[in-house]
Amino acid sequence: MSDTPQKTSVLKERVGEVVSAKMEKTIVVRVERRMPHPKYKKIIRLQKKFYAHDEEKKAKEGDTVRIIECRPLSRLKRWRLVEVVKQAEAPLEAAV
């Protein structure tokens, strides 16, 4: 009876750069993917923005983050922040 396979969902995962972190517990992540043009076969870059939930406000603008698909949290938010992969480098003016 325990040999029946369990149904596991495969959640989509994306890595992108935080474009905006000005909202409460919400970040905007730009994900870039490369694919060949359907007719001309030249490699083109496609960009898409995703609204993601950031409960602890860990991500800052310019960070590289990993987001994962989840249930709808609002009208636009269907993604959740998993981790901050790489911190953004501080601008030179802020260091002075």
SEFIZA-3560 file (N, C-alpha, C; in Angstrom, 3 decimals):
REM SEFIZA-3560
<numar><xx>0.801</xx><yy>-1.189</yy><zz>0.000</zz><atom>N</atom></numar>
<numar><xx>0.000</xx><yy>0.000</yy><zz>0.000</zz><atom>CA</atom></numar>
<numar><xx>0.851</xx><yy>1.263</yy><zz>0.000</zz><atom>C</atom></numar>
<numar><xx>2.008</xx><yy>1.214</yy><zz>0.633</zz><atom>N</atom></numar>
<numar><xx>2.851</xx><yy>2.396</yy><zz>0.676</zz><atom>CA</atom></numar>
<numar><xx>3.686</xx><yy>2.544</yy><zz>-0.599</zz><atom>C</atom></numar>
<numar><xx>3.550</xx><yy>1.608</yy><zz>-1.556</zz><atom>N</atom></numar>
<numar><xx>4.320</xx><yy>1.680</yy><zz>-2.794</zz><atom>CA</atom></numar>
<numar><xx>3.686</xx><yy>2.604</yy><zz>-3.825</zz><atom>C</atom></numar>
<numar><xx>2.507</xx><yy>3.153</yy><zz>-3.534</zz><atom>N</atom></numar>
<numar><xx>1.885</xx><yy>4.052</yy><zz>-4.491</zz><atom>CA</atom></numar>
<numar><xx>2.667</xx><yy>5.361</yy><zz>-4.544</zz><atom>C</atom></numar>
<numar><xx>2.943</xx><yy>5.857</yy><zz>-5.751</zz><atom>N</atom></numar>
<numar><xx>3.738</xx><yy>7.085</yy><zz>-5.859</zz><atom>CA</atom></numar>
<numar><xx>2.957</xx><yy>8.300</yy><zz>-5.357</zz><atom>C</atom></numar>
<numar><xx>3.643</xx><yy>9.151</yy><zz>-4.620</zz><atom>N</atom></numar>
<numar><xx>3.038</xx><yy>10.373</yy><zz>-4.133</zz><atom>CA</atom></numar>
<numar><xx>3.074</xx><yy>11.419</yy><zz>-5.242</zz><atom>C</atom></numar>
<numar><xx>2.016</xx><yy>12.203</yy><zz>-5.343</zz><atom>N</atom></numar>
<numar><xx>1.974</xx><yy>13.263</yy><zz>-6.333</zz><atom>CA</atom></numar>
<numar><xx>2.738</xx><yy>14.464</yy><zz>-5.781</zz><atom>C</atom></numar>
<numar><xx>3.832</xx><yy>14.810</yy><zz>-6.452</zz><atom>N</atom></numar>
<numar><xx>4.624</xx><yy>15.953</yy><zz>-6.027</zz><atom>CA</atom></numar>
<numar><xx>4.511</xx><yy>17.039</yy><zz>-7.083</zz><atom>C</atom></numar>
<numar><xx>4.335</xx><yy>18.252</yy><zz>-6.635</zz><atom>N</atom></numar>
<numar><xx>4.228</xx><yy>19.352</yy><zz>-7.584</zz><atom>CA</atom></numar>
<numar><xx>5.617</xx><yy>19.910</yy><zz>-7.859</zz><atom>C</atom></numar>
<numar><xx>5.842</xx><yy>20.236</yy><zz>-9.089</zz><atom>N</atom></numar>
<numar><xx>7.106</xx><yy>20.831</yy><zz>-9.491</zz><atom>CA</atom></numar>
<numar><xx>6.861</xx><yy>22.328</yy><zz>-9.612</zz><atom>C</atom></numar>
<numar><xx>7.456</xx><yy>23.094</yy><zz>-8.705</zz><atom>N</atom></numar>
<numar><xx>7.251</xx><yy>24.536</yy><zz>-8.696</zz><atom>CA</atom></numar>
<numar><xx>8.290</xx><yy>25.219</yy><zz>-9.579</zz><atom>C</atom></numar>
<numar><xx>7.841</xx><yy>26.232</yy><zz>-10.298</zz><atom>N</atom></numar>
<numar><xx>8.757</xx><yy>26.986</yy><zz>-11.153</zz><atom>CA</atom></numar>
<numar><xx>9.666</xx><yy>27.845</yy><zz>-10.283</zz><atom>C</atom></numar>
<numar><xx>10.882</xx><yy>27.987</yy><zz>-10.725</zz><atom>N</atom></numar>
<numar><xx>11.876</xx><yy>28.753</yy><zz>-9.986</zz><atom>CA</atom></numar>
<numar><xx>12.603</xx><yy>29.664</yy><zz>-10.963</zz><atom>C</atom></numar>
<numar><xx>12.830</xx><yy>30.914</yy><zz>-10.572</zz><atom>N</atom></numar>
<numar><xx>13.505</xx><yy>31.874</yy><zz>-11.432</zz><atom>CA</atom></numar>
<numar><xx>14.569</xx><yy>32.616</yy><zz>-10.641</zz><atom>C</atom></numar>
<numar><xx>15.601</xx><yy>33.073</yy><zz>-11.337</zz><atom>N</atom></numar>
<numar><xx>16.653</xx><yy>33.894</yy><zz>-10.739</zz><atom>CA</atom></numar>
<numar><xx>16.687</xx><yy>35.195</yy><zz>-11.515</zz><atom>C</atom></numar>
<numar><xx>16.654</xx><yy>36.318</yy><zz>-10.791</zz><atom>N</atom></numar>
<numar><xx>16.642</xx><yy>37.606</yy><zz>-11.457</zz><atom>CA</atom></numar>
<numar><xx>17.149</xx><yy>38.713</yy><zz>-10.554</zz><atom>C</atom></numar>
<numar><xx>17.093</xx><yy>39.933</yy><zz>-11.066</zz><atom>N</atom></numar>
<numar><xx>17.596</xx><yy>41.100</yy><zz>-10.358</zz><atom>CA</atom></numar>
<numar><xx>16.431</xx><yy>41.926</yy><zz>-9.826</zz><atom>C</atom></numar>
<numar><xx>16.570</xx><yy>42.410</yy><zz>-8.589</zz><atom>N</atom></numar>
<numar><xx>15.524</xx><yy>43.230</yy><zz>-7.980</zz><atom>CA</atom></numar>
<numar><xx>15.576</xx><yy>44.616</yy><zz>-8.613</zz><atom>C</atom></numar>
<numar><xx>14.450</xx><yy>45.018</yy><zz>-9.208</zz><atom>N</atom></numar>
<numar><xx>14.346</xx><yy>46.311</yy><zz>-9.859</zz><atom>CA</atom></numar>
<numar><xx>13.794</xx><yy>47.349</yy><zz>-8.882</zz><atom>C</atom></numar>
<numar><xx>12.846</xx><yy>46.913</yy><zz>-8.034</zz><atom>N</atom></numar>
<numar><xx>12.230</xx><yy>47.831</yy><zz>-7.088</zz><atom>CA</atom></numar>
<numar><xx>11.947</xx><yy>47.098</yy><zz>-5.781</zz><atom>C</atom></numar>
<numar><xx>12.242</xx><yy>47.769</yy><zz>-4.669</zz><atom>N</atom></numar>
<numar><xx>11.933</xx><yy>47.222</yy><zz>-3.342</zz><atom>CA</atom></numar>
<numar><xx>11.271</xx><yy>48.296</yy><zz>-2.496</zz><atom>C</atom></numar>
<numar><xx>10.483</xx><yy>49.150</yy><zz>-3.115</zz><atom>N</atom></numar>
<numar><xx>9.890</xx><yy>50.300</yy><zz>-2.427</zz><atom>CA</atom></numar>
<numar><xx>8.549</xx><yy>49.986</yy><zz>-1.775</zz><atom>C</atom></numar>
<numar><xx>7.940</xx><yy>48.857</yy><zz>-2.120</zz><atom>N</atom></numar>
<numar><xx>6.635</xx><yy>48.510</yy><zz>-1.561</zz><atom>CA</atom></numar>
<numar><xx>6.799</xx><yy>47.732</yy><zz>-0.259</zz><atom>C</atom></numar>
<numar><xx>5.706</xx><yy>47.643</yy><zz>0.503</zz><atom>N</atom></numar>
<numar><xx>5.718</xx><yy>46.878</yy><zz>1.747</zz><atom>CA</atom></numar>
<numar><xx>5.672</xx><yy>45.388</yy><zz>1.428</zz><atom>C</atom></numar>
<numar><xx>6.710</xx><yy>44.650</yy><zz>1.800</zz><atom>N</atom></numar>
<numar><xx>6.783</xx><yy>43.198</yy><zz>1.648</zz><atom>CA</atom></numar>
<numar><xx>6.623</xx><yy>42.728</yy><zz>0.203</zz><atom>C</atom></numar>
<numar><xx>6.926</xx><yy>43.592</yy><zz>-0.755</zz><atom>N</atom></numar>
<numar><xx>6.833</xx><yy>43.231</yy><zz>-2.168</zz><atom>CA</atom></numar>
<numar><xx>8.059</xx><yy>43.738</yy><zz>-2.894</zz><atom>C</atom></numar>
<numar><xx>8.617</xx><yy>42.887</yy><zz>-3.750</zz><atom>N</atom></numar>
<numar><xx>9.726</xx><yy>43.295</yy><zz>-4.605</zz><atom>CA</atom></numar>
<numar><xx>9.356</xx><yy>43.021</yy><zz>-6.056</zz><atom>C</atom></numar>
<numar><xx>9.967</xx><yy>43.760</yy><zz>-6.955</zz><atom>N</atom></numar>
<numar><xx>9.789</xx><yy>43.532</yy><zz>-8.383</zz><atom>CA</atom></numar>
<numar><xx>11.098</xx><yy>42.963</yy><zz>-8.904</zz><atom>C</atom></numar>
<numar><xx>11.020</xx><yy>41.779</yy><zz>-9.513</zz><atom>N</atom></numar>
<numar><xx>12.209</xx><yy>41.069</yy><zz>-9.979</zz><atom>CA</atom></numar>
<numar><xx>12.172</xx><yy>40.986</yy><zz>-11.501</zz><atom>C</atom></numar>
<numar><xx>13.270</xx><yy>41.426</yy><zz>-12.144</zz><atom>N</atom></numar>
<numar><xx>13.380</xx><yy>41.312</yy><zz>-13.600</zz><atom>CA</atom></numar>
<numar><xx>14.161</xx><yy>40.047</yy><zz>-13.916</zz><atom>C</atom></numar>
<numar><xx>13.528</xx><yy>39.148</yy><zz>-14.662</zz><atom>N</atom></numar>
<numar><xx>14.152</xx><yy>37.885</yy><zz>-15.061</zz><atom>CA</atom></numar>
<numar><xx>14.448</xx><yy>37.955</yy><zz>-16.549</zz><atom>C</atom></numar>
<numar><xx>15.682</xx><yy>37.637</yy><zz>-16.893</zz><atom>N</atom></numar>
<numar><xx>16.103</xx><yy>37.691</yy><zz>-18.289</zz><atom>CA</atom></numar>
<numar><xx>16.362</xx><yy>36.274</yy><zz>-18.783</zz><atom>C</atom></numar>
<numar><xx>15.852</xx><yy>35.958</yy><zz>-19.960</zz><atom>N</atom></numar>
<numar><xx>16.141</xx><yy>34.657</yy><zz>-20.557</zz><atom>CA</atom></numar>
<numar><xx>16.539</xx><yy>34.857</yy><zz>-22.006</zz><atom>C</atom></numar>
<numar><xx>17.358</xx><yy>33.947</yy><zz>-22.497</zz><atom>N</atom></numar>
<numar><xx>17.853</xx><yy>34.021</yy><zz>-23.864</zz><atom>CA</atom></numar>
<numar><xx>17.298</xx><yy>32.852</yy><zz>-24.658</zz><atom>C</atom></numar>
<numar><xx>16.847</xx><yy>33.145</yy><zz>-25.859</zz><atom>N</atom></numar>
<numar><xx>16.312</xx><yy>32.095</yy><zz>-26.725</zz><atom>CA</atom></numar>
<numar><xx>16.522</xx><yy>32.490</yy><zz>-28.180</zz><atom>C</atom></numar>
<numar><xx>16.582</xx><yy>31.501</yy><zz>-29.067</zz><atom>N</atom></numar>
<numar><xx>16.728</xx><yy>31.840</yy><zz>-30.487</zz><atom>CA</atom></numar>
<numar><xx>15.404</xx><yy>32.359</yy><zz>-31.066</zz><atom>C</atom></numar>
<numar><xx>15.516</xx><yy>33.317</yy><zz>-31.955</zz><atom>N</atom></numar>
<numar><xx>14.329</xx><yy>33.841</yy><zz>-32.638</zz><atom>CA</atom></numar>
<numar><xx>13.701</xx><yy>32.705</yy><zz>-33.442</zz><atom>C</atom></numar>
<numar><xx>12.380</xx><yy>32.584</yy><zz>-33.416</zz><atom>N</atom></numar>
<numar><xx>11.735</xx><yy>31.440</yy><zz>-34.085</zz><atom>CA</atom></numar>
<numar><xx>12.051</xx><yy>31.326</yy><zz>-35.580</zz><atom>C</atom></numar>
<numar><xx>12.160</xx><yy>32.452</yy><zz>-36.254</zz><atom>N</atom></numar>
<numar><xx>12.397</xx><yy>32.399</yy><zz>-37.695</zz><atom>CA</atom></numar>
<numar><xx>13.866</xx><yy>32.591</yy><zz>-38.050</zz><atom>C</atom></numar>
<numar><xx>14.509</xx><yy>33.591</yy><zz>-37.442</zz><atom>N</atom></numar>
<numar><xx>15.858</xx><yy>33.967</yy><zz>-37.863</zz><atom>CA</atom></numar>
<numar><xx>16.970</xx><yy>33.306</yy><zz>-37.051</zz><atom>C</atom></numar>
<numar><xx>16.613</xx><yy>32.652</yy><zz>-35.954</zz><atom>N</atom></numar>
<numar><xx>17.541</xx><yy>31.873</yy><zz>-35.118</zz><atom>CA</atom></numar>
<numar><xx>18.623</xx><yy>32.701</yy><zz>-34.427</zz><atom>C</atom></numar>
<numar><xx>18.510</xx><yy>34.023</yy><zz>-34.463</zz><atom>N</atom></numar>
<numar><xx>19.447</xx><yy>34.852</yy><zz>-33.708</zz><atom>CA</atom></numar>
<numar><xx>19.074</xx><yy>34.784</yy><zz>-32.230</zz><atom>C</atom></numar>
<numar><xx>20.069</xx><yy>34.738</yy><zz>-31.362</zz><atom>N</atom></numar>
<numar><xx>19.809</xx><yy>34.688</yy><zz>-29.927</zz><atom>CA</atom></numar>
<numar><xx>19.320</xx><yy>36.067</yy><zz>-29.479</zz><atom>C</atom></numar>
<numar><xx>18.126</xx><yy>36.096</yy><zz>-28.879</zz><atom>N</atom></numar>
<numar><xx>17.567</xx><yy>37.351</yy><zz>-28.389</zz><atom>CA</atom></numar>
<numar><xx>17.347</xx><yy>37.248</yy><zz>-26.884</zz><atom>C</atom></numar>
<numar><xx>17.363</xx><yy>38.419</yy><zz>-26.222</zz><atom>N</atom></numar>
<numar><xx>17.144</xx><yy>38.473</yy><zz>-24.784</zz><atom>CA</atom></numar>
<numar><xx>15.715</xx><yy>38.907</yy><zz>-24.515</zz><atom>C</atom></numar>
<numar><xx>15.013</xx><yy>38.131</yy><zz>-23.717</zz><atom>N</atom></numar>
<numar><xx>13.649</xx><yy>38.470</yy><zz>-23.326</zz><atom>CA</atom></numar>
<numar><xx>13.650</xx><yy>38.778</yy><zz>-21.835</zz><atom>C</atom></numar>
<numar><xx>12.972</xx><yy>39.854</yy><zz>-21.448</zz><atom>N</atom></numar>
<numar><xx>12.902</xx><yy>40.233</yy><zz>-20.050</zz><atom>CA</atom></numar>
<numar><xx>11.456</xx><yy>40.246</yy><zz>-19.596</zz><atom>C</atom></numar>
<numar><xx>11.237</xx><yy>39.817</yy><zz>-18.352</zz><atom>N</atom></numar>
<numar><xx>9.894</xx><yy>39.835</yy><zz>-17.785</zz><atom>CA</atom></numar>
<numar><xx>10.015</xx><yy>40.231</yy><zz>-16.324</zz><atom>C</atom></numar>
<numar><xx>9.042</xx><yy>40.995</yy><zz>-15.835</zz><atom>N</atom></numar>
<numar><xx>9.048</xx><yy>41.420</yy><zz>-14.440</zz><atom>CA</atom></numar>
<numar><xx>8.034</xx><yy>40.595</yy><zz>-13.653</zz><atom>C</atom></numar>
<numar><xx>8.445</xx><yy>40.165</yy><zz>-12.469</zz><atom>N</atom></numar>
<numar><xx>7.580</xx><yy>39.401</yy><zz>-11.574</zz><atom>CA</atom></numar>
<numar><xx>7.475</xx><yy>40.146</yy><zz>-10.244</zz><atom>C</atom></numar>
<numar><xx>6.278</xx><yy>40.179</yy><zz>-9.686</zz><atom>N</atom></numar>
<numar><xx>6.079</xx><yy>40.716</yy><zz>-8.337</zz><atom>CA</atom></numar>
<numar><xx>6.206</xx><yy>39.550</yy><zz>-7.367</zz><atom>C</atom></numar>
<numar><xx>7.063</xx><yy>39.702</yy><zz>-6.371</zz><atom>N</atom></numar>
<numar><xx>7.327</xx><yy>38.609</yy><zz>-5.434</zz><atom>CA</atom></numar>
<numar><xx>7.139</xx><yy>39.086</yy><zz>-3.997</zz><atom>C</atom></numar>
<numar><xx>6.746</xx><yy>38.155</yy><zz>-3.132</zz><atom>N</atom></numar>
<numar><xx>6.511</xx><yy>38.442</yy><zz>-1.712</zz><atom>CA</atom></numar>
<numar><xx>7.820</xx><yy>38.308</yy><zz>-0.940</zz><atom>C</atom></numar>
<numar><xx>8.170</xx><yy>39.351</yy><zz>-0.206</zz><atom>N</atom></numar>
<numar><xx>9.391</xx><yy>39.374</yy><zz>0.606</zz><atom>CA</atom></numar>
<numar><xx>8.975</xx><yy>39.691</yy><zz>2.041</zz><atom>C</atom></numar>
<numar><xx>8.689</xx><yy>38.657</yy><zz>2.797</zz><atom>N</atom></numar>
<numar><xx>8.136</xx><yy>38.808</yy><zz>4.146</zz><atom>CA</atom></numar>
<numar><xx>9.072</xx><yy>39.566</yy><zz>5.079</zz><atom>C</atom></numar>
<numar><xx>10.360</xx><yy>39.256</yy><zz>5.056</zz><atom>N</atom></numar>
<numar><xx>11.310</xx><yy>39.841</yy><zz>5.999</zz><atom>CA</atom></numar>
<numar><xx>12.055</xx><yy>41.049</yy><zz>5.437</zz><atom>C</atom></numar>
<numar><xx>11.703</xx><yy>41.498</yy><zz>4.252</zz><atom>N</atom></numar>
<numar><xx>12.340</xx><yy>42.644</yy><zz>3.589</zz><atom>CA</atom></numar>
<numar><xx>13.852</xx><yy>42.467</yy><zz>3.505</zz><atom>C</atom></numar>
<numar><xx>14.282</xx><yy>41.294</yy><zz>3.068</zz><atom>N</atom></numar>
<numar><xx>15.714</xx><yy>40.989</yy><zz>2.954</zz><atom>CA</atom></numar>
<numar><xx>16.330</xx><yy>41.557</yy><zz>1.684</zz><atom>C</atom></numar>
<numar><xx>15.563</xx><yy>41.597</yy><zz>0.609</zz><atom>N</atom></numar>
<numar><xx>16.112</xx><yy>41.987</yy><zz>-0.690</zz><atom>CA</atom></numar>
<numar><xx>16.126</xx><yy>43.505</yy><zz>-0.851</zz><atom>C</atom></numar>
<numar><xx>17.203</xx><yy>43.990</yy><zz>-1.409</zz><atom>N</atom></numar>
<numar><xx>17.353</xx><yy>45.410</yy><zz>-1.725</zz><atom>CA</atom></numar>
<numar><xx>17.465</xx><yy>45.556</yy><zz>-3.232</zz><atom>C</atom></numar>
<numar><xx>17.308</xx><yy>46.783</yy><zz>-3.699</zz><atom>N</atom></numar>
<numar><xx>17.387</xx><yy>47.049</yy><zz>-5.128</zz><atom>CA</atom></numar>
<numar><xx>18.779</xx><yy>46.714</yy><zz>-5.651</zz><atom>C</atom></numar>
<numar><xx>18.846</xx><yy>45.965</yy><zz>-6.751</zz><atom>N</atom></numar>
<numar><xx>20.124</xx><yy>45.572</yy><zz>-7.344</zz><atom>CA</atom></numar>
<numar><xx>20.578</xx><yy>44.180</yy><zz>-6.951</zz><atom>C</atom></numar>
<numar><xx>19.970</xx><yy>43.570</yy><zz>-5.923</zz><atom>N</atom></numar>
<numar><xx>20.329</xx><yy>42.218</yy><zz>-5.497</zz><atom>CA</atom></numar>
<numar><xx>19.909</xx><yy>41.196</yy><zz>-6.546</zz><atom>C</atom></numar>
<numar><xx>20.634</xx><yy>40.093</yy><zz>-6.609</zz><atom>N</atom></numar>
<numar><xx>20.223</xx><yy>38.952</yy><zz>-7.417</zz><atom>CA</atom></numar>
<numar><xx>19.530</xx><yy>37.977</yy><zz>-6.482</zz><atom>C</atom></numar>
<numar><xx>18.290</xx><yy>37.588</yy><zz>-6.826</zz><atom>N</atom></numar>
<numar><xx>17.476</xx><yy>36.772</yy><zz>-5.925</zz><atom>CA</atom></numar>
<numar><xx>16.910</xx><yy>35.554</yy><zz>-6.652</zz><atom>C</atom></numar>
<numar><xx>16.511</xx><yy>34.565</yy><zz>-5.853</zz><atom>N</atom></numar>
<numar><xx>15.828</xx><yy>33.380</yy><zz>-6.372</zz><atom>CA</atom></numar>
<numar><xx>14.386</xx><yy>33.439</yy><zz>-5.875</zz><atom>C</atom></numar>
<numar><xx>13.421</xx><yy>33.311</yy><zz>-6.803</zz><atom>N</atom></numar>
<numar><xx>12.008</xx><yy>33.321</yy><zz>-6.437</zz><atom>CA</atom></numar>
<numar><xx>11.370</xx><yy>32.011</yy><zz>-6.871</zz><atom>C</atom></numar>
<numar><xx>10.280</xx><yy>31.649</yy><zz>-6.190</zz><atom>N</atom></numar>
<numar><xx>9.590</xx><yy>30.394</yy><zz>-6.474</zz><atom>CA</atom></numar>
<numar><xx>8.096</xx><yy>30.667</yy><zz>-6.589</zz><atom>C</atom></numar>
<numar><xx>7.449</xx><yy>29.885</yy><zz>-7.403</zz><atom>N</atom></numar>
<numar><xx>6.023</xx><yy>30.022</yy><zz>-7.647</zz><atom>CA</atom></numar>
<numar><xx>5.228</xx><yy>29.647</yy><zz>-6.394</zz><atom>C</atom></numar>
<numar><xx>4.120</xx><yy>30.345</yy><zz>-6.141</zz><atom>N</atom></numar>
<numar><xx>3.256</xx><yy>30.009</yy><zz>-5.002</zz><atom>CA</atom></numar>
<numar><xx>1.811</xx><yy>30.359</yy><zz>-5.358</zz><atom>C</atom></numar>
<numar><xx>0.943</xx><yy>30.193</yy><zz>-4.387</zz><atom>N</atom></numar>
<numar><xx>-0.469</xx><yy>30.524</yy><zz>-4.618</zz><atom>CA</atom></numar>
<numar><xx>-0.615</xx><yy>32.032</yy><zz>-4.797</zz><atom>C</atom></numar>
<numar><xx>-1.700</xx><yy>32.496</yy><zz>-5.416</zz><atom>N</atom></numar>
<numar><xx>-1.876</xx><yy>33.941</yy><zz>-5.568</zz><atom>CA</atom></numar>
<numar><xx>-1.979</xx><yy>34.641</yy><zz>-4.213</zz><atom>C</atom></numar>
<numar><xx>-1.140</xx><yy>35.640</yy><zz>-4.006</zz><atom>N</atom></numar>
<numar><xx>-1.146</xx><yy>36.393</yy><zz>-2.757</zz><atom>CA</atom></numar>
<numar><xx>-1.874</xx><yy>37.724</yy><zz>-2.905</zz><atom>C</atom></numar>
<numar><xx>-1.943</xx><yy>38.244</yy><zz>-4.122</zz><atom>N</atom></numar>
<numar><xx>-2.682</xx><yy>39.469</yy><zz>-4.411</zz><atom>CA</atom></numar>
<numar><xx>-2.986</xx><yy>39.464</yy><zz>-5.911</zz><atom>C</atom></numar>
<numar><xx>-3.395</xx><yy>40.616</yy><zz>-6.417</zz><atom>N</atom></numar>
<numar><xx>-3.762</xx><yy>40.678</yy><zz>-7.826</zz><atom>CA</atom></numar>
<numar><xx>-2.573</xx><yy>40.387</yy><zz>-8.735</zz><atom>C</atom></numar>
<numar><xx>-1.383</xx><yy>40.801</yy><zz>-8.330</zz><atom>N</atom></numar>
<numar><xx>-0.199</xx><yy>40.616</yy><zz>-9.169</zz><atom>CA</atom></numar>
<numar><xx>0.818</xx><yy>39.625</yy><zz>-8.605</zz><atom>C</atom></numar>
<numar><xx>0.805</xx><yy>39.384</yy><zz>-7.300</zz><atom>N</atom></numar>
<numar><xx>1.852</xx><yy>38.560</yy><zz>-6.672</zz><atom>CA</atom></numar>
<numar><xx>1.501</xx><yy>37.076</yy><zz>-6.728</zz><atom>C</atom></numar>
<numar><xx>2.359</xx><yy>36.305</yy><zz>-7.420</zz><atom>N</atom></numar>
<numar><xx>2.229</xx><yy>34.852</yy><zz>-7.475</zz><atom>CA</atom></numar>
<numar><xx>3.573</xx><yy>34.178</yy><zz>-7.230</zz><atom>C</atom></numar>
<numar><xx>4.545</xx><yy>34.932</yy><zz>-6.726</zz><atom>N</atom></numar>
<numar><xx>5.891</xx><yy>34.426</yy><zz>-6.494</zz><atom>CA</atom></numar>
<numar><xx>6.331</xx><yy>34.794</yy><zz>-5.082</zz><atom>C</atom></numar>
<numar><xx>7.269</xx><yy>34.017</yy><zz>-4.539</zz><atom>N</atom></numar>
<numar><xx>7.756</xx><yy>34.203</yy><zz>-3.172</zz><atom>CA</atom></numar>
<numar><xx>9.280</xx><yy>34.182</yy><zz>-3.203</zz><atom>C</atom></numar>
<numar><xx>9.904</xx><yy>35.055</yy><zz>-2.423</zz><atom>N</atom></numar>
<numar><xx>11.355</xx><yy>35.108</yy><zz>-2.338</zz><atom>CA</atom></numar>
<numar><xx>11.877</xx><yy>33.902</yy><zz>-1.571</zz><atom>C</atom></numar>
<numar><xx>12.871</xx><yy>33.209</yy><zz>-2.152</zz><atom>N</atom></numar>
<numar><xx>13.480</xx><yy>32.062</yy><zz>-1.492</zz><atom>CA</atom></numar>
<numar><xx>14.782</xx><yy>32.482</yy><zz>-0.827</zz><atom>C</atom></numar>
<numar><xx>15.662</xx><yy>33.142</yy><zz>-1.594</zz><atom>N</atom></numar>
<numar><xx>16.952</xx><yy>33.552</yy><zz>-1.044</zz><atom>CA</atom></numar>
<numar><xx>17.528</xx><yy>34.705</yy><zz>-1.847</zz><atom>C</atom></numar>
<numar><xx>18.406</xx><yy>35.431</yy><zz>-1.216</zz><atom>N</atom></numar>
<numar><xx>19.193</xx><yy>36.451</yy><zz>-1.899</zz><atom>CA</atom></numar>
<numar><xx>20.490</xx><yy>35.773</yy><zz>-2.329</zz><atom>C</atom></numar>
<numar><xx>20.662</xx><yy>35.604</yy><zz>-3.638</zz><atom>N</atom></numar>
<numar><xx>21.818</xx><yy>34.895</yy><zz>-4.164</zz><atom>CA</atom></numar>
<numar><xx>23.075</xx><yy>35.753</yy><zz>-4.057</zz><atom>C</atom></numar>
<numar><xx>22.948</xx><yy>37.039</yy><zz>-4.429</zz><atom>N</atom></numar>
<numar><xx>24.112</xx><yy>37.930</yy><zz>-4.427</zz><atom>CA</atom></numar>
<numar><xx>23.662</xx><yy>39.331</yy><zz>-4.032</zz><atom>C</atom></numar>
<numar><xx>24.371</xx><yy>39.919</yy><zz>-3.075</zz><atom>N</atom></numar>
<numar><xx>24.069</xx><yy>41.272</yy><zz>-2.628</zz><atom>CA</atom></numar>
<numar><xx>24.543</xx><yy>42.270</yy><zz>-3.681</zz><atom>C</atom></numar>
<numar><xx>23.824</xx><yy>43.378</yy><zz>-3.813</zz><atom>N</atom></numar>
<numar><xx>24.231</xx><yy>44.442</yy><zz>-4.733</zz><atom>CA</atom></numar>
<numar><xx>25.438</xx><yy>45.165</yy><zz>-4.156</zz><atom>C</atom></numar>
<numar><xx>26.318</xx><yy>45.594</yy><zz>-5.039</zz><atom>N</atom></numar>
<numar><xx>27.483</xx><yy>46.354</yy><zz>-4.594</zz><atom>CA</atom></numar>
<numar><xx>27.036</xx><yy>47.769</yy><zz>-4.244</zz><atom>C</atom></numar>
<numar><xx>27.589</xx><yy>48.314</yy><zz>-3.173</zz><atom>N</atom></numar>
<numar><xx>27.232</xx><yy>49.656</yy><zz>-2.733</zz><atom>CA</atom></numar>
<numar><xx>27.762</xx><yy>50.687</yy><zz>-3.726</zz><atom>C</atom></numar>
<numar><xx>26.979</xx><yy>51.703</yy><zz>-4.060</zz><atom>N</atom></numar>
<numar><xx>27.492</xx><yy>52.747</yy><zz>-4.955</zz><atom>CA</atom></numar>
<numar><xx>28.610</xx><yy>53.538</yy><zz>-4.284</zz><atom>C</atom></numar>
<numar><xx>29.465</xx><yy>54.162</yy><zz>-5.092</zz><atom>N</atom></numar>
<numar><xx>30.616</xx><yy>54.880</yy><zz>-4.561</zz><atom>CA</atom></numar>
<numar><xx>30.212</xx><yy>56.063</yy><zz>-3.688</zz><atom>C</atom></numar>
<numar><xx>29.107</xx><yy>56.757</yy><zz>-4.011</zz><atom>N</atom></numar>
<numar><xx>28.671</xx><yy>57.906</yy><zz>-3.241</zz><atom>CA</atom></numar>
<numar><xx>28.286</xx><yy>57.498</yy><zz>-1.820</zz><atom>C</atom></numar>
<numar><xx>27.711</xx><yy>56.306</yy><zz>-1.642</zz><atom>N</atom></numar>
<numar><xx>27.272</xx><yy>55.861</yy><zz>-0.325</zz><atom>CA</atom></numar>
<numar><xx>28.459</xx><yy>55.494</yy><zz>0.550</zz><atom>C</atom></numar>
<numar><xx>29.575</xx><yy>55.078</yy><zz>-0.051</zz><atom>N</atom></numar>
<numar><xx>30.740</xx><yy>54.680</yy><zz>0.713</zz><atom>CA</atom></numar>
<numar><xx>31.500</xx><yy>55.872</yy><zz>1.279</zz><atom>C</atom></numar>
<numar><xx>31.339</xx><yy>57.033</yy><zz>0.678</zz><atom>N</atom></numar>
<numar><xx>32.080</xx><yy>58.229</yy><zz>1.113</zz><atom>CA</atom></numar>
<numar><xx>31.484</xx><yy>58.839</yy><zz>2.337</zz><atom>C</atom></numar>
//
